[in-house]
Amino acid sequence: MTDDAPFFGIENSDAAGAVVLVCEHASNAFPAPWDDGLGLSEDQRRAHIAWDPGALGVARGLAQALDGALIHARASRLIYDLNRPPHAPGAMPARSEIHDIPGNVDLDAAERLARTRTHYLPFHAALADLLACRLAQGLSPVLITVHSFTPIYFGQPRAVEFGLIHDADDRLARAICAQKTGLLTRLNEPYSAADGVAHMLARHATPLGLPHAMLEIRNDLIATPKAQAAMAARLAPAIKAAMDEVG
């Protein structure tokens, strides 16, 4: 099932599996009234600053393989980064990596509130509903967020290929990290909760005591639909084995 919400989509909401997948940075679309791309060039709109390339394809493959539900963004994270709370500077950043974001400079309180109401609040309410419905049915939801990262960051190459991040409960992240995927895998790389990237997990998984993990995949490994499908097929058994281990 897919919904028709303007700035996010839900797929497989009635899936029988325990997994709920989240892809907050799935899209680099700039829908109206932000269709000027916040003043960015076409190259900037296609770059990692605007989205997580390849992440949605992997998330969809995992949802199919694990019989899970998926909620994903339909607008660029530069309009609103759904993995940041409304008071965080990174929610509507004026600068991302080495790029200035002209349309986010000197945002007033009214514009910040408008974006929070149209992007952040509906998305998080829908995710809360997905989790609550599973809990009501006696399921034990597992929350997994899917991201990608750049091979080079501020001029520095990143060797890690697959990273696992967690909030308060590290069991699932560690269990996935321990699986043999053939990828150079690290816990809390290339980011960790200390970098402010675990908001989605902290808001929805930790208060309910749900197993959770944030997947970070180097985006050169998932640059095509074929590569995304292959990555999902590679990671799904590892996630399933880790879930069985955590219980």
FIMAR-317775 format. One record per residue (C-alpha): x, y, z; residue in three letters. Coordinates in steps of 0.1 Angstrom, whole numbers. Example, Ala and Ser with C-alpha at 12.3 -4.5 7.8 and 13.67 -1.06 7.14 Angstrom:
<pts>
+-------+-------+-------+-------+
:     X :     Y :     Z : votor :
+-------+-------+-------+-------+
:   123 :   -45 :    78 :   ALA :
:   137 :   -11 :    71 :   SER :
+-------+-------+-------+-------+
</pts>
This chain:
<pts>
+-------+-------+-------+-------+
:     X :     Y :     Z : votor :
+-------+-------+-------+-------+
:     0 :     0 :     0 :   MET :
:    12 :    35 :    -8 :   THR :
:    -3 :    67 :     5 :   ASP :
:    -7 :   101 :   -12 :   ASP :
:     8 :   124 :    15 :   ALA :
:    24 :   154 :    -2 :   PRO :
:    59 :   152 :    12 :   PHE :
:    63 :   116 :    23 :   PHE :
:    53 :    81 :    11 :   GLY :
:    44 :    49 :    30 :   ILE :
:    48 :    16 :    13 :   GLU :
:    37 :   -19 :    26 :   ASN :
:    20 :    -4 :    56 :   SER :
:     1 :   -36 :    62 :   ASP :
:    33 :   -58 :    59 :   ALA :
:    33 :   -88 :    83 :   ALA :
:    69 :   -84 :    93 :   GLY :
:    82 :   -66 :   124 :   ALA :
:   106 :   -42 :   106 :   VAL :
:    96 :    -6 :   100 :   VAL :
:   121 :    10 :    76 :   LEU :
:   127 :    48 :    74 :   VAL :
:   144 :    66 :    46 :   CYS :
:   145 :   103 :    57 :   GLU :
:   168 :   115 :    29 :   HIS :
:   153 :    95 :     1 :   ALA :
:   146 :   124 :   -23 :   SER :
:   163 :   154 :   -39 :   ASN :
:   130 :   168 :   -51 :   ALA :
:   122 :   205 :   -45 :   PHE :
:    84 :   207 :   -48 :   PRO :
:    66 :   241 :   -47 :   ALA :
:    70 :   265 :   -31 :   PRO :
:   107 :   255 :   -30 :   TRP :
:   109 :   247 :   -67 :   ASP :
:   136 :   273 :   -72 :   ASP :
:   158 :   247 :   -54 :   GLY :
:   166 :   271 :   -26 :   LEU :
:   189 :   289 :   -50 :   GLY :
:   212 :   259 :   -57 :   LEU :
:   226 :   248 :   -90 :   SER :
:   215 :   216 :  -108 :   GLU :
:   247 :   199 :   -98 :   ASP :
:   242 :   209 :   -61 :   GLN :
:   206 :   195 :   -62 :   ARG :
:   220 :   162 :   -74 :   ARG :
:   248 :   161 :   -49 :   ALA :
:   248 :   143 :   -15 :   HIS :
:   239 :   176 :     3 :   ILE :
:   204 :   174 :   -11 :   ALA :
:   197 :   137 :    -3 :   TRP :
:   212 :   102 :     2 :   ASP :
:   217 :    88 :   -33 :   PRO :
:   208 :    51 :   -35 :   GLY :
:   193 :    48 :    -1 :   ALA :
:   156 :    46 :   -12 :   LEU :
:   164 :    17 :   -36 :   GLY :
:   181 :    -2 :    -8 :   VAL :
:   153 :     5 :    16 :   ALA :
:   127 :    -7 :    -8 :   ARG :
:   147 :   -39 :   -14 :   GLY :
:   149 :   -45 :    23 :   LEU :
:   112 :   -38 :    28 :   ALA :
:   105 :   -65 :     2 :   GLN :
:   130 :   -90 :    16 :   ALA :
:   120 :   -85 :    52 :   LEU :
:    83 :   -81 :    46 :   ASP :
:    85 :   -47 :    63 :   GLY :
:    68 :   -13 :    61 :   ALA :
:    86 :    17 :    46 :   LEU :
:    82 :    54 :    51 :   ILE :
:   103 :    78 :    31 :   HIS :
:   106 :   115 :    23 :   ALA :
:    95 :   130 :   -10 :   ARG :
:   114 :   162 :    -7 :   ALA :
:   150 :   172 :    -2 :   SER :
:   165 :   172 :    33 :   ARG :
:   176 :   208 :    26 :   LEU :
:   140 :   219 :    28 :   ILE :
:   137 :   200 :    61 :   TYR :
:   160 :   173 :    74 :   ASP :
:   136 :   149 :    90 :   LEU :
:   163 :   134 :   111 :   ASN :
:   168 :   167 :   130 :   ARG :
:   145 :   183 :   156 :   PRO :
:   130 :   217 :   148 :   PRO :
:   154 :   237 :   170 :   HIS :
:   185 :   221 :   154 :   ALA :
:   205 :   243 :   130 :   PRO :
:   208 :   213 :   107 :   GLY :
:   170 :   209 :   103 :   ALA :
:   170 :   237 :    77 :   MET :
:   208 :   244 :    72 :   PRO :
:   222 :   276 :    58 :   ALA :
:   253 :   257 :    49 :   ARG :
:   259 :   220 :    42 :   SER :
:   295 :   207 :    40 :   GLU :
:   312 :   233 :    17 :   ILE :
:   280 :   246 :     1 :   HIS :
:   259 :   276 :    11 :   ASP :
:   222 :   271 :     8 :   ILE :
:   208 :   306 :    -2 :   PRO :
:   172 :   298 :     4 :   GLY :
:   179 :   288 :    40 :   ASN :
:   198 :   319 :    50 :   VAL :
:   182 :   341 :    77 :   ASP :
:   149 :   321 :    78 :   LEU :
:   124 :   338 :   100 :   ASP :
:   104 :   320 :   127 :   ALA :
:    73 :   319 :   105 :   ALA :
:    91 :   301 :    77 :   GLU :
:   107 :   276 :   101 :   ARG :
:    73 :   269 :   117 :   LEU :
:    57 :   265 :    82 :   ALA :
:    83 :   239 :    72 :   ARG :
:    81 :   221 :   105 :   THR :
:    43 :   218 :   101 :   ARG :
:    44 :   206 :    65 :   THR :
:    74 :   183 :    67 :   HIS :
:    85 :   173 :   101 :   TYR :
:    52 :   169 :   121 :   LEU :
:    33 :   148 :    95 :   PRO :
:    62 :   125 :    88 :   PHE :
:    68 :   118 :   125 :   HIS :
:    31 :   114 :   132 :   ALA :
:    28 :    88 :   104 :   ALA :
:    58 :    69 :   117 :   LEU :
:    44 :    69 :   152 :   ALA :
:    12 :    55 :   138 :   ASP :
:    30 :    27 :   119 :   LEU :
:    48 :    16 :   151 :   LEU :
:    17 :    20 :   173 :   ALA :
:    -4 :    -2 :   150 :   CYS :
:    22 :   -29 :   151 :   ARG :
:    23 :   -28 :   189 :   LEU :
:   -15 :   -29 :   191 :   ALA :
:   -14 :   -61 :   170 :   GLN :
:    11 :   -78 :   194 :   GLY :
:    41 :   -74 :   171 :   LEU :
:    75 :   -63 :   183 :   SER :
:    85 :   -36 :   159 :   PRO :
:   122 :   -31 :   149 :   VAL :
:   131 :     3 :   136 :   LEU :
:   158 :     6 :   109 :   ILE :
:   167 :    38 :    91 :   THR :
:   186 :    36 :    58 :   VAL :
:   212 :    62 :    47 :   HIS :
:   241 :    66 :    24 :   SER :
:   273 :    86 :    28 :   PHE :
:   300 :   100 :     5 :   THR :
:   333 :    82 :    -2 :   PRO :
:   351 :   116 :     3 :   ILE :
:   342 :   141 :    30 :   TYR :
:   359 :   174 :    33 :   PHE :
:   386 :   160 :    10 :   GLY :
:   392 :   130 :    32 :   GLN :
:   386 :    95 :    18 :   PRO :
:   365 :    71 :    38 :   ARG :
:   375 :    34 :    38 :   ALA :
:   344 :    21 :    56 :   VAL :
:   318 :     7 :    34 :   GLU :
:   289 :     0 :    58 :   PHE :
:   283 :    17 :    91 :   GLY :
:   259 :     9 :   120 :   LEU :
:   247 :    36 :   143 :   ILE :
:   225 :    33 :   174 :   HIS :
:   208 :    54 :   201 :   ASP :
:   206 :    41 :   237 :   ALA :
:   203 :     4 :   228 :   ASP :
:   233 :    -9 :   208 :   ASP :
:   223 :   -46 :   206 :   ARG :
:   208 :   -47 :   171 :   LEU :
:   235 :   -24 :   156 :   ALA :
:   263 :   -46 :   172 :   ARG :
:   246 :   -78 :   160 :   ALA :
:   243 :   -65 :   124 :   ILE :
:   279 :   -53 :   126 :   CYS :
:   291 :   -88 :   136 :   ALA :
:   275 :  -105 :   105 :   GLN :
:   296 :  -114 :    75 :   LYS :
:   285 :   -92 :    46 :   THR :
:   317 :   -90 :    27 :   GLY :
:   317 :   -52 :    34 :   LEU :
:   342 :   -32 :    55 :   LEU :
:   319 :   -26 :    84 :   THR :
:   323 :    -4 :   115 :   ARG :
:   301 :     5 :   145 :   LEU :
:   294 :    43 :   149 :   ASN :
:   311 :    52 :   116 :   GLU :
:   312 :    74 :    96 :   PRO :
:   289 :    91 :   122 :   TYR :
:   276 :    83 :   157 :   SER :
:   248 :    96 :   179 :   ALA :
:   272 :   121 :   193 :   ALA :
:   271 :   138 :   158 :   ASP :
:   234 :   145 :   163 :   GLY :
:   223 :   119 :   136 :   VAL :
:   202 :    96 :   159 :   ALA :
:   171 :   118 :   163 :   HIS :
:   148 :    95 :   145 :   MET :
:   159 :    66 :   167 :   LEU :
:   159 :    86 :   199 :   ALA :
:   124 :    99 :   192 :   ARG :
:   107 :    67 :   181 :   HIS :
:   126 :    37 :   192 :   ALA :
:   142 :    45 :   225 :   THR :
:   110 :    56 :   243 :   PRO :
:    93 :    24 :   233 :   LEU :
:   122 :     2 :   240 :   GLY :
:   124 :   -10 :   204 :   LEU :
:   154 :   -26 :   188 :   PRO :
:   169 :    -2 :   163 :   HIS :
:   198 :     6 :   140 :   ALA :
:   208 :    32 :   115 :   MET :
:   224 :    18 :    83 :   LEU :
:   250 :    39 :    65 :   GLU :
:   261 :    26 :    31 :   ILE :
:   289 :    43 :    11 :   ARG :
:   270 :    57 :   -19 :   ASN :
:   295 :    46 :   -46 :   ASP :
:   284 :    10 :   -38 :   LEU :
:   248 :    17 :   -45 :   ILE :
:   250 :    41 :   -75 :   ALA :
:   226 :    21 :   -98 :   THR :
:   193 :     3 :   -93 :   PRO :
:   211 :   -30 :   -99 :   LYS :
:   236 :   -22 :   -72 :   ALA :
:   209 :   -11 :   -48 :   GLN :
:   190 :   -44 :   -53 :   ALA :
:   222 :   -63 :   -48 :   ALA :
:   230 :   -45 :   -16 :   MET :
:   195 :   -51 :    -2 :   ALA :
:   199 :   -88 :   -10 :   ALA :
:   233 :   -88 :     7 :   ARG :
:   221 :   -70 :    38 :   LEU :
:   187 :   -86 :    44 :   ALA :
:   200 :  -119 :    56 :   PRO :
:   224 :  -102 :    80 :   ALA :
:   196 :   -80 :    94 :   ILE :
:   173 :  -110 :    98 :   LYS :
:   200 :  -130 :   116 :   ALA :
:   208 :  -101 :   139 :   ALA :
:   171 :   -96 :   147 :   MET :
:   168 :  -133 :   155 :   ASP :
:   198 :  -130 :   178 :   GLU :
:   185 :   -99 :   196 :   VAL :
:   150 :  -114 :   199 :   GLY :
+-------+-------+-------+-------+
</pts>
